[in-house]
Amino acid sequence: MPDTATSPARRSARAARLAAALLGLLLLIGAAWGVARDPMSTLRFWGALLGAPWWAAALLLAGPCVNWLLTSGVFYVLTRPRVQISLGEMTALVGASWLLNFVPFSPGLLGRVEYQRRLHGLSVRTNGRIIVESIALGWASIGVALPGLLLARGEQDAGATIATACVPVLVLAGLAWVAARGGAVGRAMSLAFAMKVIDLLTWTARYVLVFHLAGVEIGWVQGLAVAVVAQTAMLVPLIGNGLGIREWAVGLLSGLLPVAATTATGLGADLMNRAGELVAALPVGLLCGVWLARLHTVRNPPDRSGVRSPIETLSEGASQGDPTTGRTRTD
């Protein structure tokens, strides 16, 4: 019989997930409409897109794949001190969940947590802690990426340059303290942090590219601001990959940037970014899912009951003859 005490709660949770999925879909449709209703931005967008070189399309697809590999590396080094899992398996697991997260209700994240719980004994609580650590390291990476980009611009006076340089030094010093005091987990967090910095810079480069393709040039510092806002929008629960939420967050921020960008330009740029992600995620997710299925077919071969093995294994404590001495020994 169904548990009447939990049925209303389950129905409410299902209704909330459905409402969130519909909201994301409506926001995504609204983002496309927001681009189409601005004829000047639309003409500039399509003109720049059609005149883009071939390597721009290649980078549009390569960027999400680099983020996938870096994210896999982050979760691998944070998970490895807790349970034994191979880098290949973690990479395939993150790749499969990447594709599934485009489906409403974000089944990729929940599936990855359940996979590791069942097959590797990693508790939901520990898995949640790893996810929180990854998010926290992502926020901390801003403290290195932003000052680094500001210093690279070289537009500050001596005092501002010294003050800017102190920020990453303090962040790295704090991380070194964690690595020294935290043992294997602390060292793993240090390595994960380095990959998070590269991941954030990759997101920044992707937004610099898509705004360029949309006909607007933004700097690396502005691209970093867009990347931070976009990644924050993707943390909104119940909506897979921040569908619709991220596009509008980037679009609204674009109208505030000190460049000739409008909300429609930002919406178009992130819709292009989203299209590149989806095209990249389809083959990656499908191939990763097939690889995981074959992996577990090899690990758990089908049971051929009734076929007797030619090698008989004696039970523990049984006597076994030594053919060289003729004596009997006990294992």
C-alpha positions in Angstrom: 0.0 0.0 0.0 1.3 3.6 -0.7 2.5 5.6 2.3 -0.3 8.2 2.7 1.9 10.3 5.0 4.6 10.8 2.3 2.3 10.8 -0.8 1.3 14.5 -0.4 5.0 15.5 0.1 6.0 13.5 -3.0 3.2 15.1 -5.1 4.3 18.5 -3.9 7.9 17.9 -4.8 6.9 16.5 -8.2 4.7 19.6 -8.9 7.6 21.9 -7.8 10.0 20.2 -10.2 7.4 20.3 -13.1 6.8 24.0 -12.4 10.5 24.8 -12.4 11.0 22.9 -15.7 8.2 24.8 -17.3 9.6 28.1 -16.0 13.0 27.3 -17.5 11.4 26.4 -20.8 9.3 29.6 -20.9 12.4 31.7 -20.0 14.4 30.0 -22.8 11.6 30.8 -25.3 11.4 34.3 -24.0 15.2 34.7 -24.5 14.8 33.8 -28.2 11.9 36.2 -28.5 14.0 38.9 -26.8 16.6 38.6 -29.5 14.1 38.5 -32.3 12.3 41.6 -31.2 15.4 43.8 -31.5 16.0 44.0 -35.3 19.3 45.9 -35.1 20.8 43.4 -32.7 19.4 40.5 -34.8 21.0 41.9 -38.0 24.3 42.4 -36.3 24.2 39.0 -34.6 23.5 37.1 -37.9 25.9 39.2 -39.9 28.8 38.5 -37.5 27.8 34.8 -37.1 27.7 34.2 -40.9 31.0 35.9 -41.4 32.7 34.0 -38.6 35.8 31.9 -39.5 35.7 28.1 -39.2 37.9 28.1 -36.1 35.3 30.0 -34.2 32.8 27.2 -34.6 35.5 24.7 -33.5 36.2 26.8 -30.4 32.5 27.0 -29.7 32.4 23.2 -29.4 35.8 22.7 -27.9 35.2 25.1 -24.9 32.4 23.1 -23.3 34.5 19.9 -23.7 37.4 21.5 -21.9 35.0 22.5 -19.1 33.7 18.9 -19.0 37.3 17.4 -18.6 38.3 20.0 -16.0 35.1 19.3 -14.0 35.7 15.6 -14.2 39.2 16.2 -12.9 37.9 18.3 -10.0 35.5 15.7 -8.9 38.0 12.9 -9.4 40.7 14.5 -7.1 38.0 15.4 -4.5 36.5 11.9 -4.5 39.6 9.8 -4.7 40.7 10.3 -1.0 37.2 9.0 0.0 36.7 6.1 -2.4 38.6 4.3 -5.1 37.4 5.4 -8.5 39.3 5.6 -11.7 39.8 8.9 -13.6 38.2 7.3 -16.7 35.1 6.2 -14.8 34.7 9.7 -13.2 35.1 11.4 -16.6 32.5 9.2 -18.2 30.2 9.6 -15.2 30.4 13.4 -15.4 30.0 13.3 -19.2 26.8 11.2 -19.0 25.3 13.4 -16.2 26.2 16.5 -18.3 23.8 15.4 -21.0 21.1 14.2 -18.6 21.1 17.6 -16.8 19.6 19.2 -20.0 16.5 17.1 -19.2 13.9 18.6 -16.8 14.5 17.9 -13.1 18.3 17.6 -13.5 18.5 13.8 -13.3 22.2 13.9 -14.1 23.3 15.2 -10.7 21.0 12.9 -8.8 22.0 9.9 -11.0 25.7 10.6 -10.4 25.1 10.7 -6.6 23.1 7.4 -6.7 25.7 5.7 -8.9 28.5 6.5 -6.5 26.4 5.4 -3.5 25.5 2.1 -5.0 28.7 1.1 -6.8 31.4 2.8 -4.7 29.7 3.1 -1.3 30.1 6.9 -1.2 27.3 8.2 1.1 24.9 10.9 -0.1 26.3 13.2 2.7 29.9 12.8 1.6 28.8 13.3 -2.0 27.0 16.5 -1.1 30.1 17.7 0.8 32.2 17.1 -2.3 29.8 19.1 -4.4 29.8 22.0 -1.8 33.7 21.9 -1.8 33.7 22.2 -5.6 31.3 25.2 -5.5 33.3 26.8 -2.8 36.6 26.3 -4.7 34.9 27.8 -7.8 34.1 31.0 -5.8 37.6 31.1 -4.4 39.1 30.8 -7.9 37.7 34.3 -8.6 40.2 35.6 -6.1 43.0 34.5 -8.3 41.5 34.9 -11.8 40.2 38.4 -11.4 43.4 40.0 -10.0 45.4 38.1 -12.6 43.4 39.6 -15.4 43.6 43.0 -13.9 47.4 42.8 -13.5 47.6 41.5 -17.1 45.9 44.7 -18.3 48.5 46.9 -16.7 46.3 49.9 -16.4 46.7 50.5 -12.6 49.1 52.7 -10.7 51.7 51.2 -8.4 49.6 51.2 -5.2 46.6 49.6 -6.9 48.9 47.0 -8.5 50.3 46.0 -5.2 46.9 45.8 -3.6 45.6 43.7 -6.5 48.5 41.4 -6.2 47.9 40.8 -2.5 44.5 39.2 -3.1 45.8 36.0 -5.0 48.7 35.8 -2.6 46.3 35.6 0.4 44.1 33.1 -1.4 47.0 30.9 -2.3 48.5 31.2 1.2 45.2 30.1 2.7 45.0 27.2 0.3 48.6 26.2 1.2 47.6 26.1 4.8 44.6 23.9 4.0 46.9 21.5 2.0 49.4 21.3 4.9 46.8 20.7 7.6 44.2 18.7 5.7 46.3 15.7 4.6 45.2 13.8 1.5 41.9 15.8 1.3 43.7 19.1 1.7 46.2 18.2 -1.1 43.3 17.2 -3.3 41.5 20.5 -2.7 44.7 22.4 -3.7 44.9 20.5 -7.0 41.1 20.9 -7.5 41.5 24.6 -6.9 44.1 24.9 -9.7 41.7 23.2 -12.1 38.9 25.5 -11.0 40.9 28.6 -11.9 41.6 27.1 -15.4 37.9 26.2 -15.7 36.8 29.7 -14.8 39.2 31.2 -17.4 37.9 28.8 -20.0 34.3 30.0 -19.3 35.7 33.6 -19.6 37.2 32.8 -23.0 33.9 31.2 -24.1 32.0 34.4 -23.3 34.6 36.6 -25.0 34.2 34.4 -28.1 30.4 34.4 -28.2 30.1 38.1 -27.7 32.6 38.6 -30.5 30.5 36.4 -32.7 27.5 38.4 -31.6 29.2 41.6 -32.9 30.4 43.1 -29.6 33.9 43.1 -28.3 34.2 42.7 -24.5 37.4 42.5 -22.5 38.6 39.6 -20.4 37.6 41.2 -17.1 34.1 41.8 -18.4 34.0 38.3 -19.8 35.0 37.0 -16.3 32.1 39.0 -14.8 29.7 37.4 -17.3 31.1 33.9 -16.6 30.7 34.3 -12.8 27.1 35.4 -13.3 26.4 32.5 -15.7 27.9 29.9 -13.4 25.9 31.3 -10.4 22.7 31.1 -12.4 23.4 27.4 -13.2 23.2 26.7 -9.4 19.5 27.4 -9.3 17.9 24.2 -8.2 15.3 22.1 -10.1 16.2 23.8 -13.5 18.7 21.7 -15.4 21.9 23.6 -16.2 20.1 26.9 -15.4 18.1 26.7 -18.7 16.5 30.1 -19.4 17.8 31.5 -16.1 21.4 31.7 -17.3 20.4 33.3 -20.6 18.4 36.1 -18.9 21.1 36.6 -16.3 23.7 37.1 -19.0 21.4 39.3 -21.1 20.5 41.6 -18.2 24.1 41.9 -17.2 25.1 42.8 -20.8 23.0 45.9 -20.6 25.1 47.1 -17.7 28.5 46.4 -19.2 30.5 49.5 -20.3 30.5 48.3 -23.9 28.0 48.7 -26.8 26.0 45.7 -25.7 22.3 45.4 -25.2 20.2 42.9 -23.4 19.3 41.3 -26.8 23.0 41.0 -27.6 23.6 39.2 -24.3 20.7 36.9 -24.8 21.8 36.0 -28.3 25.4 35.4 -27.2 24.4 33.0 -24.5 21.9 31.2 -26.7 24.8 30.6 -29.1 26.9 29.4 -26.1 24.0 27.1 -25.1 23.7 25.7 -28.6 27.5 24.9 -28.6 27.1 23.1 -25.3 24.2 21.0 -26.5 25.9 20.0 -29.7 29.0 19.0 -27.7 27.1 17.3 -24.9 25.1 15.0 -27.2 28.0 12.8 -28.5 29.9 13.1 -25.2 27.0 12.0 -23.1 25.9 9.2 -25.3 29.5 7.8 -25.7 30.1 8.1 -21.9 26.8 6.3 -21.2 27.7 3.4 -23.5 31.2 3.2 -22.0 29.8 3.0 -18.5 27.4 0.3 -19.6 30.2 -1.8 -21.1 32.4 -1.2 -18.1 29.8 -2.8 -15.8 29.1 -5.6 -18.2 32.8 -6.5 -17.9 32.8 -6.1 -14.1 29.6 -8.1 -13.6 29.5 -10.8 -16.3 26.2 -12.7 -16.8 25.6 -15.6 -14.5 26.0 -18.9 -16.3 24.3 -21.1 -13.8 24.6 -24.8 -14.5 28.0 -24.5 -16.1 30.4 -26.1 -13.8 33.9 -24.7 -13.6 36.7 -27.2 -14.4 38.7 -25.9 -11.4 37.2 -26.9 -8.1 38.0 -24.5 -5.2 38.2 -26.1 -1.8 36.5 -24.5 1.1 38.5 -22.6 3.7 40.2 -24.9 6.1 40.1 -28.0 3.8 43.1 -30.2 3.3 44.9 -30.2 0.0 47.7 -32.5 -1.1 51.1 -31.2 -2.0 52.1 -33.0 -5.2 55.8 -32.5 -4.6 56.0 -34.1 -1.1 53.0 -36.3 -1.0 52.1 -34.7 2.4 48.9 -33.0 3.3 48.8 -29.3 4.1 45.9 -27.2 5.4 45.3 -23.8 3.8 
